[in-house]
């Protein structure tokens, strides 16, 4: 839940959410965390109808590194900070990659 996030985590959530709004007019489009992670780890820059700017790209990287987490959406807990090690492992398992 948003109330459980610290200041830096909340900034990361707000940035991710704003990209979701720009791409699909949705506060948190299903799969947002996966799509933005792909963007951070590839040359892809489009998210729906939005092109992630270099500034947004750098902010996503900076905030996730600073927080040591990635924001995920859980049906019960809603927006949740997940440590990067757990996120990377879960992402790799879900996507069948070694990212």
C-alpha positions in Angstrom: 0.0 0.0 0.0 1.1 3.5 -0.7 1.2 4.3 3.1 3.8 1.6 3.5 6.3 3.1 1.1 9.0 5.4 2.2 9.7 8.7 0.4 12.1 7.4 -2.3 9.9 4.3 -2.9 6.8 6.6 -3.2 8.7 8.7 -5.8 9.5 5.6 -7.8 5.8 4.5 -7.6 4.6 7.9 -8.7 7.0 7.9 -11.7 5.9 4.4 -12.7 2.2 5.4 -12.3 2.7 8.6 -14.4 4.2 6.6 -17.2 1.2 4.2 -17.0 -1.1 7.2 -17.2 0.8 8.6 -20.2 0.8 5.2 -22.0 -2.7 3.9 -21.3 -4.6 6.5 -19.2 -4.5 4.0 -16.3 -2.9 4.7 -12.9 -1.3 1.2 -12.9 -1.8 -0.8 -16.0 -1.6 -4.6 -15.4 2.0 -5.7 -16.1 3.4 -2.2 -15.7 6.3 -3.3 -13.5 7.4 -5.9 -16.1 7.1 -3.6 -19.1 9.1 -0.9 -17.4 11.8 -3.4 -16.3 12.1 -4.5 -19.9 12.5 -0.8 -20.9 15.3 -0.4 -18.2 17.1 -3.4 -19.6 16.8 -3.1 -23.3 16.6 -0.5 -26.1 12.8 -0.5 -26.0 11.4 2.9 -25.0 7.7 2.8 -25.9 5.0 2.1 -23.4 1.6 2.1 -25.0 1.3 5.4 -26.7 4.1 7.0 -24.6 7.8 7.1 -25.4 9.7 6.9 -22.1 12.0 10.0 -22.1 15.7 9.8 -21.3 14.9 11.8 -18.1 12.2 9.3 -17.1 14.6 6.4 -17.9 17.4 7.8 -15.8 14.9 8.6 -12.9 13.6 5.0 -12.9 17.1 3.7 -12.8 18.3 6.2 -10.2 15.3 5.7 -7.9 15.3 1.9 -8.1 19.0 1.8 -7.4 18.6 4.3 -4.5 15.7 2.4 -3.0 17.2 -1.0 -3.8 13.7 -2.1 -4.8 11.2 -2.2 -7.6 7.5 -1.4 -7.1 5.1 -4.2 -7.9 1.3 -4.3 -7.7 -0.2 -7.0 -5.5 -4.0 -7.6 -5.5 -4.0 -7.7 -1.7 -1.3 -5.2 -0.7 -1.6 -3.0 -3.8 1.7 -1.0 -4.5 4.5 -2.9 -2.8 8.3 -2.4 -2.7 10.1 -5.6 -3.5 13.9 -5.8 -3.0 15.8 -5.9 -6.3 17.2 -9.4 -5.7 13.7 -10.9 -5.2 12.4 -8.8 -8.1 15.1 -10.0 -10.5 14.6 -13.6 -9.5 10.8 -13.4 -9.9 11.1 -11.5 -13.2 13.5 -14.1 -14.6 11.3 -16.9 -13.6 8.2 -15.3 -15.0 9.8 -14.2 -18.3 12.1 -17.2 -18.7 15.2 -15.0 -18.9 18.3 -14.4 -16.9 17.9 -10.6 -16.5 
